[in-house]
Amino acid sequence: MKKVIVFVFFFVLMFQSWAIADAANPISVNAVNVNGKFIATDVSPVIKDGRVLVPIRTLASLGVTYHWDSKSQSAFITKGTDQIKLTANKKEAFKNNQAVQVDVPIQMTQGRILVPIRFVSENFGYKSNYEKIRSILFIQDGNYKVDQESLQAEDLQAAREAAISLPVQFSFKSLSSLEKPGANKEYNYIFPRGDSSRYMYGNNVGNTVVEVKDGVAKAVWQFTVSRGLEDIASSAGKRPSYNYVQWVTDILMFNDEHGNIKAVYKDDKGQQKDLTAKAKSYTDIIQPIPNETRKH
């Protein structure tokens, strides 16, 4: 068992020792979540001048249509009777032919058009929120409601997917070091066996313990470590009384540099197992653990 713990601890500490990306480089967004569902994008959203820009194709998930005019280098985005016109390299936009200002103009990358999502969503009545702790953009319409049944499903994979699809809320000041550019290039989710109501999210810098209750995901504690999960270097929030260290030997799911998802877990006989899957979307990091049943 000691070898198992050392092996898994190695993964956790390795994540938190890799170099943070150069802040001068474009900052990528790890995922886009629309109305509680992660959607795949062919080009990663980016952050420029503090604003999130997403591929214009992503807007189809919001129920809007768009048209790109290559001659004027302008995007026309329409929902119902409202239309927005955004032009490359210009901070002047138009909504229903009325001039309005936009903080960041359209960007072109890898042959794709990226548009400022907050400007677009707010003009069409959507809410957008960029969660720094996991580098996830959440977009919701006015009719969105959390799917409580999925959160409580007997299928732990489905319940965990629903859990990580909730934006994490804070009642304390988050550790700024965990929100640095590039901190989420590699990341992991750790769950107690048989449970979807709690998880620990780890990135290159530190960890956040999250509890899910009544359709809300709340961060209860954050910490960075020096030599191990119990050697705390800095922290925020309130340290939980339960044994979060034990979770590491239960179920650890993480991404690797090849676009794979890996899971290291302890089976029902206490033996260490692992599995690998190809990631197609962010939610694929949640893998089904063989013979695992929900604890009641």
Secondary structure, DSSP 8 states (H G I E B T S, - for coil): -HHHHHHHHHHHHHHTTS----TTS-EE--EEEETTEEE--SS--EEETTEEEEEGGGGGGGT-EEEEETTTTEEEEEETTEEEEEEBT-SEEEETTEEEE-SS-BEEETTEEEEEHHHHHHHTT-EEEEETTTTEEEEE-TT----HHHHT-SSHHHHHHHHHTS-EEESS---GGGGSTTTTSS-EEEE-TT--SEEEEE-SS-EEEEEEETTEEEEEEEEEESSSTTSEEEEEE---SS-HHHHHHHEEEEE-TTSEEEEEEE-TTS-EEEEEEE-SSGGGGS---TT-----
